[in-house]
Every structure is written in C-alpha cells, then in structure tokens.
Amino acid sequence: MIGEDIHRFARQLWAYNRSLTGEGVRQTLRAIRSHLPDLTLREVPSGTQVFDWTVPQEWHVKAAYVVTPQGERICDFALNNLHLLGYSIPFRGRLSLDELQPHLYSLPDQPDAIPYITSYYKARWGFCLSHRQREQLPPGDYEVVIESELFDGVLNYGELILKGESEQEVFLSTYVCHPSMANNELSGPTVVTYLAKWLFSLATRRYTYRIIFIPETIGSITYLGQHFQEMKANVIAGFNVSCVGDERAYSYLPSRKGNTLSDQVAQHVLKWTDPGYIRYGWRDRGSDERQYCAPGIDLPIASIMRSKFGRYPEYHTSLDNLSDVVTPAGLEGGYRALQRALELLENNERLQVQVLCEPQMGKRGLYPTLSTKNGDRQVRLMMDLISYCDGAHSLLDIAEALGIPCWDLYPLTTTLKQHGLIAALTSSAIVRSENLSHNSPDVRQ
C-alpha cells in the first residue's frame, strides 16, 4: 500500500529541525532528492529583496534547554524541537520563575500539548511546553541556555521540472519549514514526493509539471519573485498541497477567482471521492495560496486537503503526530485524491466525433453479442459520451453532464479513439472552433 511507503518516509523526516532556513530544510530536501534525483536544490542569499519582503537570516540551533531549581533539565530542544520558540536569539542566564514566565508559551485549553510558536521577524527568545508542566514549575532560579545563531546565509528550496508534450504547466507546491508535526507539515512534502515519482513513471505526459518544495510564505514569495512572469504565461492549473494525511475529512479551498480549471477539477474529484467533503471559501485561506492567487499574480491554484489547517484540534501542536493523526490510510487517501486530479487534467481533452449521425457500432464490435443489464448500460454510456463529443465540451464537461466520475469515461474514450470514432481537438482546432462560433450569426435571431 502506497500509504505505508509515504508514512515510512514521513517518519524518516520527523526529527529534522525545519524552519524558514537552515540545515533542517537542507536535510529534508536531500532526503526528498534521494527519491527524486532530478530535484534541483536552489539557494537565495539572506537580504535578497523579494517583492515587499526580504529573505531572512539563516537560523541554526546547537542546544537549548532550561534547568529547574532542582537541577532537572526541561524544555530540551534535543528531545523535542517544538520546545524552542522558532528563530529564538541566543541567550544564557539565570532567571527567577517570575522573570522566566513571559518567555514561556503553553495552551491552557490543551494542557498536554506543546504548542508550535515562532518569531521570525522580531528578535526574541522563548520556550514552549505543556500547560500541565508549566503549572507544576516550582519557584526559584532557573538556568536558561539557548545556543543559537542568526547569520547571513541562504534560503533553500527544491525545484523539479518534469517536461511534457506541451509547454503548458501544472504546478504543485508544498512546504518544508515546520518542525515535528505530521499533518500540517510532513503530509504535504511526502505525498508530493510520491506524486512526482508517479508522474515521472508515466510513459507520456501531456503537460509539463513544475513542482516545488519551499518554506511557507517567504518561500512562495521568493519563488514567484523569480518565476511569476513565466508561470503566468504557462500555468494552466495547480494545487497547493498541505494537510493531506489524516482520515477525518476531505476539504477543498478554492482559488481567489473560484472558477478556474483547478477549482472545477478539485470539486469533481472530491464529489466522487467523498460526497460529504468540506467546502471552504477564499476567506478561509491561510497557506501559500495567498501568494499564488494574489492580485497581479492570479495563478489558478486551489487546494485539495484532508482536515484543513487550523480546523483540527492538534494543529500547530505536538499532538499533530504520525500515530493518532496522520496514518497510512489517511496519506493514501490524500495521495489518491490528488493523483485523480492530475489524471483528470491529463485526460481533460475537448473531443470531436469523427462521423456524422450515430455511428454503426456493430461492425466495429462495440455492441455486446448478448443483451445483458450491465452490457446495455455500458452501450448507453458510450453513446451518451459520443453525443456530447461536439468539440465544445471537455471530458470533464461530459462527465458532469452525465453525472458520473470522469475516470469512468477513460477506458471508453480510449476505445472510441482506437476505432476512429472520436478524436481530441488540437489547440489550433480549438481556436478555429471558437473563432467560428464568435463570428457566426446568432441562429436565434
């Protein structure tokens, strides 16, 4: 089961201290490259201006912990990298409990969870711990040690371009910047890794695939700063991949426009994968779709998820793990939904029947020799498919009109093409067809 393979890969990546920058990101990208040898690792220097933002300094942690008045070491970064506030500046000193408290972060409503807290763009230090442990801290003096560095380095990301028959592109983006969390972090890059492996294995690809592994927000802004003009020209669909690993729900987050090809594909796939899927609105955004769909960028990017970020109780805490939350079955479900979306994009052609009036199916061996209930249904479906192949409808349009999942039409489409009864319109034929329809008189006049 592919979900087991993806889950195993997530366990391998679990301990790396990912952040916006640093060795944990590089370790993660190198591990992904072990599966995708053609992945190119890029770097952008600290201080680089990208639109309204600046690439931050690199962050490296050697050690971080607190020693209680009784000599017990707590909040040890070496045991759980969520304990240290992200991008904490170096600090060493002795503080009373009252002095330490403003630097501690916990969740009273989730007393057993270690929260994930960061301070990327303001210099501060701090520790995260369970609220239960925080309430039990005794008075006295505490030794605080944070051996971290902030220095001019690089922001790293991974890029994979899989060439297809067309220069038109499908875009996949996922992030590699959170430490030990499962659904909110590891489900995305691990599922995308295996999707890329599947795409690479295909004998032919209709579209070119642009796939990136980036730190969230600053990574997408940086990447767009380098590539958005060519992406605006070439990207016809794409998905921001996040939170695809649990078994609780399927979710859809639209693009800002809400009616792109990506939106249509996502809704079709999820309708037939889980009719009870949760549909969110653009105002529920929160990941890199904010950048890809921003005014002036306007890429056609939607999101297919399991439980959406911010909408499950373990989000941004130590409870978001690879046992209770993210499972092999959950990962496989996320993988299959996205794989179906990509398959649909590959197969979503405009089809044109090649004969006038209803074709004679018997001489082609396309009618069953025995009349059976299932055989009659298959013939009816085939004839319904042909009836919509007028050059104006895509396969997705036809599936929607027939009220069936698009993938049920793939084998029929292949058979009808093999017998010369239908053909996919070329891009130039589509343009000619549209020009004729625009220039022809209105028959209703």
Secondary structure, DSSP 4 states (H G I P E B T S, - for coil): -HHHHHHHHHHHHTTS---SSSHHHHHHHHHHHHH-TTPEEEEEETT-EETTEEPPPEEEEEEEEEE-TTS-EES-TTT-GGGBPBTPPPEEEEEEHHHHGGGEE--TTSTTPPB--B-SSS----EE--HHHHHTPPSSEEEEEEEEEEES-EEEEEEEEE--SSS-EEEEEEE---SS-IIIIIHHHHHHHHHHHHHHH-S--SSEEEEEEE-TTHHHHHHHHHHHHHHHHHEEEEEE------SS--EEE--SSS-SHHHHHHHHHHHHH-TTPEEP-GGG--STHHHHTSTTT---EEEEESSPTTSSTTTTBTT--TTTT--HHHHHHHHHHHHHHHHHHHH--EEEESSSSS---GGGT-S-SS--HHHHHHHHHHHHHHHT-EEEEEHHHHHHHHTS-GGGTHHHHHHHHHTTSEEEPPHHHHHHHHHHHHHS--TT-
